[in-house]
Amino acid sequence: MQSLEVISVNIWQILISLLNLLILFLMFKKFLFKPVNNMLAKRQSEIDAKYEAANEAKRIANEDRLLWDEKIGTIKHESEEMIKKAQNSAKRQSEAIVSKAKETADSIVRQAENQAQFEIQKAQDGIKKEIVEVSAALANKLLEREINADDHRSLIDSFIEKIGDDK
């Protein structure tokens, strides 16, 4: 029977072992399980709060981005309008400057033509006067006794005016 004693089952020992196991389980539950669960719940709530803050920051950033995109679009549109206005203004100014330059050039040309016409008339009058004087002097020498100088001068003037009218 010795061999049976080694294999035998002792109920009291099993009960004591089960009781020890139960006591250990209750102690672990009281002293370890609840604090660990509390610590895990605290960490989970901190992580959830951080996720919530990150989501809120992301939502605010998206709203700000949309607002800035809208502002940038408005600013681009306004700047394009300003550029168009400036280009139109510069075009009008350049056209005005060119027009004024053309008017000034035309005025200078007209003045030059008038001055040239005046100089031509002056030269023609000078030539007529010299011809009259030369003719008078020549005729005076030739006809000193027959015609007086005033009659001779009027005769030559009428002759020169006929010559000037023919041209």
PyMOL CGO cylinders between C-alpha atoms (Angstrom):
from pymol import cmd
from pymol.cgo import CYLINDER

trace = [
    CYLINDER, 0.00, 0.00, 0.00, 2.81, 2.23, 0.03, 0.3, 1, 1, 1, 1, 1, 1,
    CYLINDER, 2.81, 2.23, 0.03, 2.32, 2.94, -3.56, 0.3, 1, 1, 1, 1, 1, 1,
    CYLINDER, 2.32, 2.94, -3.56, -1.22, 4.03, -2.91, 0.3, 1, 1, 1, 1, 1, 1,
    CYLINDER, -1.22, 4.03, -2.91, -0.27, 6.60, -0.35, 0.3, 1, 1, 1, 1, 1, 1,
    CYLINDER, -0.27, 6.60, -0.35, 1.80, 8.46, -2.87, 0.3, 1, 1, 1, 1, 1, 1,
    CYLINDER, 1.80, 8.46, -2.87, -1.12, 8.62, -5.21, 0.3, 1, 1, 1, 1, 1, 1,
    CYLINDER, -1.12, 8.62, -5.21, -3.75, 9.21, -2.61, 0.3, 1, 1, 1, 1, 1, 1,
    CYLINDER, -3.75, 9.21, -2.61, -5.85, 12.34, -2.59, 0.3, 1, 1, 1, 1, 1, 1,
    CYLINDER, -5.85, 12.34, -2.59, -6.13, 14.33, 0.58, 0.3, 1, 1, 1, 1, 1, 1,
    CYLINDER, -6.13, 14.33, 0.58, -9.28, 16.43, 0.58, 0.3, 1, 1, 1, 1, 1, 1,
    CYLINDER, -9.28, 16.43, 0.58, -8.17, 18.69, 3.40, 0.3, 1, 1, 1, 1, 1, 1,
    CYLINDER, -8.17, 18.69, 3.40, -5.09, 19.67, 1.66, 0.3, 1, 1, 1, 1, 1, 1,
    CYLINDER, -5.09, 19.67, 1.66, -7.03, 20.44, -1.52, 0.3, 1, 1, 1, 1, 1, 1,
    CYLINDER, -7.03, 20.44, -1.52, -9.45, 22.56, 0.48, 0.3, 1, 1, 1, 1, 1, 1,
    CYLINDER, -9.45, 22.56, 0.48, -6.64, 24.43, 2.19, 0.3, 1, 1, 1, 1, 1, 1,
    CYLINDER, -6.64, 24.43, 2.19, -4.92, 25.02, -1.14, 0.3, 1, 1, 1, 1, 1, 1,
    CYLINDER, -4.92, 25.02, -1.14, -8.18, 26.27, -2.63, 0.3, 1, 1, 1, 1, 1, 1,
    CYLINDER, -8.18, 26.27, -2.63, -8.72, 28.52, 0.37, 0.3, 1, 1, 1, 1, 1, 1,
    CYLINDER, -8.72, 28.52, 0.37, -5.18, 29.89, 0.04, 0.3, 1, 1, 1, 1, 1, 1,
    CYLINDER, -5.18, 29.89, 0.04, -5.79, 30.47, -3.64, 0.3, 1, 1, 1, 1, 1, 1,
    CYLINDER, -5.79, 30.47, -3.64, -9.04, 32.27, -2.90, 0.3, 1, 1, 1, 1, 1, 1,
    CYLINDER, -9.04, 32.27, -2.90, -7.37, 34.48, -0.29, 0.3, 1, 1, 1, 1, 1, 1,
    CYLINDER, -7.37, 34.48, -0.29, -4.55, 35.30, -2.67, 0.3, 1, 1, 1, 1, 1, 1,
    CYLINDER, -4.55, 35.30, -2.67, -7.08, 36.13, -5.41, 0.3, 1, 1, 1, 1, 1, 1,
    CYLINDER, -7.08, 36.13, -5.41, -9.03, 38.44, -3.10, 0.3, 1, 1, 1, 1, 1, 1,
    CYLINDER, -9.03, 38.44, -3.10, -5.85, 40.18, -1.92, 0.3, 1, 1, 1, 1, 1, 1,
    CYLINDER, -5.85, 40.18, -1.92, -4.64, 40.64, -5.49, 0.3, 1, 1, 1, 1, 1, 1,
    CYLINDER, -4.64, 40.64, -5.49, -8.06, 41.92, -6.47, 0.3, 1, 1, 1, 1, 1, 1,
    CYLINDER, -8.06, 41.92, -6.47, -8.17, 44.38, -3.59, 0.3, 1, 1, 1, 1, 1, 1,
    CYLINDER, -8.17, 44.38, -3.59, -4.59, 45.61, -3.64, 0.3, 1, 1, 1, 1, 1, 1,
    CYLINDER, -4.59, 45.61, -3.64, -3.50, 45.15, -7.25, 0.3, 1, 1, 1, 1, 1, 1,
    CYLINDER, -3.50, 45.15, -7.25, -6.42, 44.83, -9.62, 0.3, 1, 1, 1, 1, 1, 1,
    CYLINDER, -6.42, 44.83, -9.62, -8.34, 47.97, -8.57, 0.3, 1, 1, 1, 1, 1, 1,
    CYLINDER, -8.34, 47.97, -8.57, -5.28, 50.30, -8.45, 0.3, 1, 1, 1, 1, 1, 1,
    CYLINDER, -5.28, 50.30, -8.45, -4.04, 48.96, -11.77, 0.3, 1, 1, 1, 1, 1, 1,
    CYLINDER, -4.04, 48.96, -11.77, -7.51, 49.37, -13.28, 0.3, 1, 1, 1, 1, 1, 1,
    CYLINDER, -7.51, 49.37, -13.28, -7.75, 52.89, -11.80, 0.3, 1, 1, 1, 1, 1, 1,
    CYLINDER, -7.75, 52.89, -11.80, -4.34, 53.76, -13.21, 0.3, 1, 1, 1, 1, 1, 1,
    CYLINDER, -4.34, 53.76, -13.21, -5.29, 52.33, -16.64, 0.3, 1, 1, 1, 1, 1, 1,
    CYLINDER, -5.29, 52.33, -16.64, -8.60, 54.24, -16.58, 0.3, 1, 1, 1, 1, 1, 1,
    CYLINDER, -8.60, 54.24, -16.58, -6.74, 57.45, -15.67, 0.3, 1, 1, 1, 1, 1, 1,
    CYLINDER, -6.74, 57.45, -15.67, -4.26, 56.95, -18.49, 0.3, 1, 1, 1, 1, 1, 1,
    CYLINDER, -4.26, 56.95, -18.49, -7.09, 56.15, -20.91, 0.3, 1, 1, 1, 1, 1, 1,
    CYLINDER, -7.09, 56.15, -20.91, -8.91, 59.35, -19.91, 0.3, 1, 1, 1, 1, 1, 1,
    CYLINDER, -8.91, 59.35, -19.91, -5.71, 61.38, -20.39, 0.3, 1, 1, 1, 1, 1, 1,
    CYLINDER, -5.71, 61.38, -20.39, -5.19, 59.82, -23.83, 0.3, 1, 1, 1, 1, 1, 1,
    CYLINDER, -5.19, 59.82, -23.83, -8.84, 60.47, -24.74, 0.3, 1, 1, 1, 1, 1, 1,
    CYLINDER, -8.84, 60.47, -24.74, -8.48, 64.09, -23.60, 0.3, 1, 1, 1, 1, 1, 1,
    CYLINDER, -8.48, 64.09, -23.60, -5.35, 64.48, -25.73, 0.3, 1, 1, 1, 1, 1, 1,
    CYLINDER, -5.35, 64.48, -25.73, -7.11, 62.95, -28.75, 0.3, 1, 1, 1, 1, 1, 1,
    CYLINDER, -7.11, 62.95, -28.75, -10.07, 65.28, -28.19, 0.3, 1, 1, 1, 1, 1, 1,
    CYLINDER, -10.07, 65.28, -28.19, -7.75, 68.31, -27.91, 0.3, 1, 1, 1, 1, 1, 1,
    CYLINDER, -7.75, 68.31, -27.91, -5.90, 67.22, -31.07, 0.3, 1, 1, 1, 1, 1, 1,
    CYLINDER, -5.90, 67.22, -31.07, -9.18, 66.80, -32.94, 0.3, 1, 1, 1, 1, 1, 1,
    CYLINDER, -9.18, 66.80, -32.94, -10.33, 70.23, -31.74, 0.3, 1, 1, 1, 1, 1, 1,
    CYLINDER, -10.33, 70.23, -31.74, -7.01, 71.78, -32.81, 0.3, 1, 1, 1, 1, 1, 1,
    CYLINDER, -7.01, 71.78, -32.81, -7.33, 70.05, -36.20, 0.3, 1, 1, 1, 1, 1, 1,
    CYLINDER, -7.33, 70.05, -36.20, -10.88, 71.35, -36.62, 0.3, 1, 1, 1, 1, 1, 1,
    CYLINDER, -10.88, 71.35, -36.62, -9.78, 74.90, -35.72, 0.3, 1, 1, 1, 1, 1, 1,
    CYLINDER, -9.78, 74.90, -35.72, -6.80, 74.62, -38.07, 0.3, 1, 1, 1, 1, 1, 1,
    CYLINDER, -6.80, 74.62, -38.07, -9.10, 73.50, -40.90, 0.3, 1, 1, 1, 1, 1, 1,
    CYLINDER, -9.10, 73.50, -40.90, -11.47, 76.41, -40.21, 0.3, 1, 1, 1, 1, 1, 1,
    CYLINDER, -11.47, 76.41, -40.21, -8.50, 78.81, -40.18, 0.3, 1, 1, 1, 1, 1, 1,
    CYLINDER, -8.50, 78.81, -40.18, -7.16, 77.30, -43.40, 0.3, 1, 1, 1, 1, 1, 1,
    CYLINDER, -7.16, 77.30, -43.40, -10.53, 77.73, -45.10, 0.3, 1, 1, 1, 1, 1, 1,
    CYLINDER, -10.53, 77.73, -45.10, -10.73, 81.31, -43.85, 0.3, 1, 1, 1, 1, 1, 1,
    CYLINDER, -10.73, 81.31, -43.85, -7.21, 82.07, -45.08, 0.3, 1, 1, 1, 1, 1, 1,
    CYLINDER, -7.21, 82.07, -45.08, -7.90, 80.41, -48.42, 0.3, 1, 1, 1, 1, 1, 1,
    CYLINDER, -7.90, 80.41, -48.42, -10.94, 82.64, -48.80, 0.3, 1, 1, 1, 1, 1, 1,
    CYLINDER, -10.94, 82.64, -48.80, -8.96, 85.74, -47.81, 0.3, 1, 1, 1, 1, 1, 1,
    CYLINDER, -8.96, 85.74, -47.81, -6.13, 84.83, -50.18, 0.3, 1, 1, 1, 1, 1, 1,
    CYLINDER, -6.13, 84.83, -50.18, -8.64, 84.35, -53.00, 0.3, 1, 1, 1, 1, 1, 1,
    CYLINDER, -8.64, 84.35, -53.00, -10.15, 87.75, -52.24, 0.3, 1, 1, 1, 1, 1, 1,
    CYLINDER, -10.15, 87.75, -52.24, -6.72, 89.39, -52.06, 0.3, 1, 1, 1, 1, 1, 1,
    CYLINDER, -6.72, 89.39, -52.06, -5.67, 87.79, -55.36, 0.3, 1, 1, 1, 1, 1, 1,
    CYLINDER, -5.67, 87.79, -55.36, -8.85, 89.05, -57.01, 0.3, 1, 1, 1, 1, 1, 1,
    CYLINDER, -8.85, 89.05, -57.01, -8.34, 92.54, -55.59, 0.3, 1, 1, 1, 1, 1, 1,
    CYLINDER, -8.34, 92.54, -55.59, -4.69, 92.59, -56.67, 0.3, 1, 1, 1, 1, 1, 1,
    CYLINDER, -4.69, 92.59, -56.67, -5.65, 91.50, -60.19, 0.3, 1, 1, 1, 1, 1, 1,
    CYLINDER, -5.65, 91.50, -60.19, -8.21, 94.31, -60.31, 0.3, 1, 1, 1, 1, 1, 1,
    CYLINDER, -8.21, 94.31, -60.31, -5.60, 96.80, -59.06, 0.3, 1, 1, 1, 1, 1, 1,
    CYLINDER, -5.60, 96.80, -59.06, -3.13, 95.61, -61.71, 0.3, 1, 1, 1, 1, 1, 1,
    CYLINDER, -3.13, 95.61, -61.71, -5.77, 95.96, -64.44, 0.3, 1, 1, 1, 1, 1, 1,
    CYLINDER, -5.77, 95.96, -64.44, -6.63, 99.47, -63.24, 0.3, 1, 1, 1, 1, 1, 1,
    CYLINDER, -6.63, 99.47, -63.24, -2.96, 100.43, -63.13, 0.3, 1, 1, 1, 1, 1, 1,
    CYLINDER, -2.96, 100.43, -63.13, -2.40, 99.03, -66.63, 0.3, 1, 1, 1, 1, 1, 1,
    CYLINDER, -2.40, 99.03, -66.63, -5.43, 100.90, -67.97, 0.3, 1, 1, 1, 1, 1, 1,
    CYLINDER, -5.43, 100.90, -67.97, -4.29, 104.09, -66.26, 0.3, 1, 1, 1, 1, 1, 1,
    CYLINDER, -4.29, 104.09, -66.26, -0.77, 103.70, -67.66, 0.3, 1, 1, 1, 1, 1, 1,
    CYLINDER, -0.77, 103.70, -67.66, -2.21, 103.05, -71.12, 0.3, 1, 1, 1, 1, 1, 1,
    CYLINDER, -2.21, 103.05, -71.12, -4.37, 106.18, -70.94, 0.3, 1, 1, 1, 1, 1, 1,
    CYLINDER, -4.37, 106.18, -70.94, -1.41, 108.22, -69.72, 0.3, 1, 1, 1, 1, 1, 1,
    CYLINDER, -1.41, 108.22, -69.72, 0.83, 106.90, -72.47, 0.3, 1, 1, 1, 1, 1, 1,
    CYLINDER, 0.83, 106.90, -72.47, -1.84, 107.67, -75.06, 0.3, 1, 1, 1, 1, 1, 1,
    CYLINDER, -1.84, 107.67, -75.06, -2.21, 111.17, -73.62, 0.3, 1, 1, 1, 1, 1, 1,
    CYLINDER, -2.21, 111.17, -73.62, 1.56, 111.69, -73.69, 0.3, 1, 1, 1, 1, 1, 1,
    CYLINDER, 1.56, 111.69, -73.69, 1.77, 110.44, -77.29, 0.3, 1, 1, 1, 1, 1, 1,
    CYLINDER, 1.77, 110.44, -77.29, -1.17, 112.64, -78.30, 0.3, 1, 1, 1, 1, 1, 1,
    CYLINDER, -1.17, 112.64, -78.30, 0.38, 115.68, -76.62, 0.3, 1, 1, 1, 1, 1, 1,
    CYLINDER, 0.38, 115.68, -76.62, 3.72, 114.92, -78.29, 0.3, 1, 1, 1, 1, 1, 1,
    CYLINDER, 3.72, 114.92, -78.29, 2.00, 114.70, -81.68, 0.3, 1, 1, 1, 1, 1, 1,
    CYLINDER, 2.00, 114.70, -81.68, 0.21, 117.98, -81.05, 0.3, 1, 1, 1, 1, 1, 1,
    CYLINDER, 0.21, 117.98, -81.05, 3.48, 119.62, -80.01, 0.3, 1, 1, 1, 1, 1, 1,
    CYLINDER, 3.48, 119.62, -80.01, 5.26, 118.22, -83.07, 0.3, 1, 1, 1, 1, 1, 1,
    CYLINDER, 5.26, 118.22, -83.07, 2.45, 119.44, -85.33, 0.3, 1, 1, 1, 1, 1, 1,
    CYLINDER, 2.45, 119.44, -85.33, 2.60, 122.87, -83.68, 0.3, 1, 1, 1, 1, 1, 1,
    CYLINDER, 2.60, 122.87, -83.68, 6.38, 123.01, -84.17, 0.3, 1, 1, 1, 1, 1, 1,
    CYLINDER, 6.38, 123.01, -84.17, 5.98, 121.98, -87.83, 0.3, 1, 1, 1, 1, 1, 1,
    CYLINDER, 5.98, 121.98, -87.83, 3.31, 124.66, -88.37, 0.3, 1, 1, 1, 1, 1, 1,
    CYLINDER, 3.31, 124.66, -88.37, 5.51, 127.27, -86.69, 0.3, 1, 1, 1, 1, 1, 1,
    CYLINDER, 5.51, 127.27, -86.69, 8.45, 126.22, -88.84, 0.3, 1, 1, 1, 1, 1, 1,
    CYLINDER, 8.45, 126.22, -88.84, 6.31, 126.39, -91.99, 0.3, 1, 1, 1, 1, 1, 1,
    CYLINDER, 6.31, 126.39, -91.99, 4.99, 129.81, -90.97, 0.3, 1, 1, 1, 1, 1, 1,
    CYLINDER, 4.99, 129.81, -90.97, 8.50, 130.99, -90.18, 0.3, 1, 1, 1, 1, 1, 1,
    CYLINDER, 8.50, 130.99, -90.18, 9.77, 129.64, -93.50, 0.3, 1, 1, 1, 1, 1, 1,
    CYLINDER, 9.77, 129.64, -93.50, 6.88, 131.32, -95.33, 0.3, 1, 1, 1, 1, 1, 1,
    CYLINDER, 6.88, 131.32, -95.33, 7.62, 134.56, -93.49, 0.3, 1, 1, 1, 1, 1, 1,
    CYLINDER, 7.62, 134.56, -93.49, 11.31, 134.30, -94.36, 0.3, 1, 1, 1, 1, 1, 1,
    CYLINDER, 11.31, 134.30, -94.36, 10.46, 133.58, -98.02, 0.3, 1, 1, 1, 1, 1, 1,
    CYLINDER, 10.46, 133.58, -98.02, 8.13, 136.59, -98.11, 0.3, 1, 1, 1, 1, 1, 1,
    CYLINDER, 8.13, 136.59, -98.11, 10.76, 138.72, -96.42, 0.3, 1, 1, 1, 1, 1, 1,
    CYLINDER, 10.76, 138.72, -96.42, 13.40, 137.57, -98.92, 0.3, 1, 1, 1, 1, 1, 1,
    CYLINDER, 13.40, 137.57, -98.92, 11.05, 138.25, -101.84, 0.3, 1, 1, 1, 1, 1, 1,
    CYLINDER, 11.05, 138.25, -101.84, 10.30, 141.74, -100.48, 0.3, 1, 1, 1, 1, 1, 1,
    CYLINDER, 10.30, 141.74, -100.48, 14.02, 142.34, -100.03, 0.3, 1, 1, 1, 1, 1, 1,
    CYLINDER, 14.02, 142.34, -100.03, 14.74, 141.20, -103.57, 0.3, 1, 1, 1, 1, 1, 1,
    CYLINDER, 14.74, 141.20, -103.57, 11.94, 143.39, -104.95, 0.3, 1, 1, 1, 1, 1, 1,
    CYLINDER, 11.94, 143.39, -104.95, 13.28, 146.35, -103.03, 0.3, 1, 1, 1, 1, 1, 1,
    CYLINDER, 13.28, 146.35, -103.03, 16.79, 145.77, -104.31, 0.3, 1, 1, 1, 1, 1, 1,
    CYLINDER, 16.79, 145.77, -104.31, 15.55, 145.35, -107.88, 0.3, 1, 1, 1, 1, 1, 1,
    CYLINDER, 15.55, 145.35, -107.88, 13.59, 148.58, -107.51, 0.3, 1, 1, 1, 1, 1, 1,
    CYLINDER, 13.59, 148.58, -107.51, 16.61, 150.42, -106.17, 0.3, 1, 1, 1, 1, 1, 1,
    CYLINDER, 16.61, 150.42, -106.17, 18.95, 149.03, -108.81, 0.3, 1, 1, 1, 1, 1, 1,
    CYLINDER, 18.95, 149.03, -108.81, 16.44, 149.72, -111.57, 0.3, 1, 1, 1, 1, 1, 1,
    CYLINDER, 16.44, 149.72, -111.57, 15.81, 153.19, -110.21, 0.3, 1, 1, 1, 1, 1, 1,
    CYLINDER, 15.81, 153.19, -110.21, 19.49, 153.92, -110.04, 0.3, 1, 1, 1, 1, 1, 1,
    CYLINDER, 19.49, 153.92, -110.04, 20.02, 152.59, -113.55, 0.3, 1, 1, 1, 1, 1, 1,
    CYLINDER, 20.02, 152.59, -113.55, 17.02, 154.36, -114.99, 0.3, 1, 1, 1, 1, 1, 1,
    CYLINDER, 17.02, 154.36, -114.99, 17.95, 157.48, -113.11, 0.3, 1, 1, 1, 1, 1, 1,
    CYLINDER, 17.95, 157.48, -113.11, 21.30, 157.52, -114.77, 0.3, 1, 1, 1, 1, 1, 1,
    CYLINDER, 21.30, 157.52, -114.77, 19.84, 156.82, -118.18, 0.3, 1, 1, 1, 1, 1, 1,
    CYLINDER, 19.84, 156.82, -118.18, 16.93, 159.17, -117.95, 0.3, 1, 1, 1, 1, 1, 1,
    CYLINDER, 16.93, 159.17, -117.95, 18.13, 161.70, -115.49, 0.3, 1, 1, 1, 1, 1, 1,
    CYLINDER, 18.13, 161.70, -115.49, 16.48, 164.54, -117.28, 0.3, 1, 1, 1, 1, 1, 1,
    CYLINDER, 16.48, 164.54, -117.28, 13.35, 162.97, -118.72, 0.3, 1, 1, 1, 1, 1, 1,
    CYLINDER, 13.35, 162.97, -118.72, 11.56, 161.26, -115.71, 0.3, 1, 1, 1, 1, 1, 1,
    CYLINDER, 11.56, 161.26, -115.71, 11.81, 162.22, -112.06, 0.3, 1, 1, 1, 1, 1, 1,
    CYLINDER, 11.81, 162.22, -112.06, 12.73, 159.56, -109.41, 0.3, 1, 1, 1, 1, 1, 1,
    CYLINDER, 12.73, 159.56, -109.41, 9.25, 159.14, -107.85, 0.3, 1, 1, 1, 1, 1, 1,
    CYLINDER, 9.25, 159.14, -107.85, 7.55, 158.45, -111.19, 0.3, 1, 1, 1, 1, 1, 1,
    CYLINDER, 7.55, 158.45, -111.19, 10.32, 156.08, -112.10, 0.3, 1, 1, 1, 1, 1, 1,
    CYLINDER, 10.32, 156.08, -112.10, 10.06, 154.22, -108.77, 0.3, 1, 1, 1, 1, 1, 1,
    CYLINDER, 10.06, 154.22, -108.77, 6.25, 153.74, -109.05, 0.3, 1, 1, 1, 1, 1, 1,
    CYLINDER, 6.25, 153.74, -109.05, 6.68, 152.47, -112.60, 0.3, 1, 1, 1, 1, 1, 1,
    CYLINDER, 6.68, 152.47, -112.60, 9.23, 149.87, -111.47, 0.3, 1, 1, 1, 1, 1, 1,
    CYLINDER, 9.23, 149.87, -111.47, 7.12, 148.85, -108.44, 0.3, 1, 1, 1, 1, 1, 1,
    CYLINDER, 7.12, 148.85, -108.44, 4.10, 148.15, -110.64, 0.3, 1, 1, 1, 1, 1, 1,
    CYLINDER, 4.10, 148.15, -110.64, 6.31, 146.12, -112.99, 0.3, 1, 1, 1, 1, 1, 1,
    CYLINDER, 6.31, 146.12, -112.99, 7.73, 144.03, -110.08, 0.3, 1, 1, 1, 1, 1, 1,
    CYLINDER, 7.73, 144.03, -110.08, 4.28, 143.41, -108.62, 0.3, 1, 1, 1, 1, 1, 1,
    CYLINDER, 4.28, 143.41, -108.62, 3.16, 142.02, -111.97, 0.3, 1, 1, 1, 1, 1, 1,
    CYLINDER, 3.16, 142.02, -111.97, 6.20, 139.75, -111.96, 0.3, 1, 1, 1, 1, 1, 1,
    CYLINDER, 6.20, 139.75, -111.96, 5.43, 138.64, -108.34, 0.3, 1, 1, 1, 1, 1, 1,
    CYLINDER, 5.43, 138.64, -108.34, 1.78, 137.94, -109.21, 0.3, 1, 1, 1, 1, 1, 1,
    CYLINDER, 1.78, 137.94, -109.21, 2.76, 135.73, -112.15, 0.3, 1, 1, 1, 1, 1, 1,
    CYLINDER, 2.76, 135.73, -112.15, 4.76, 133.41, -109.84, 0.3, 1, 1, 1, 1, 1, 1,
]
cmd.load_cgo(trace, "trace")
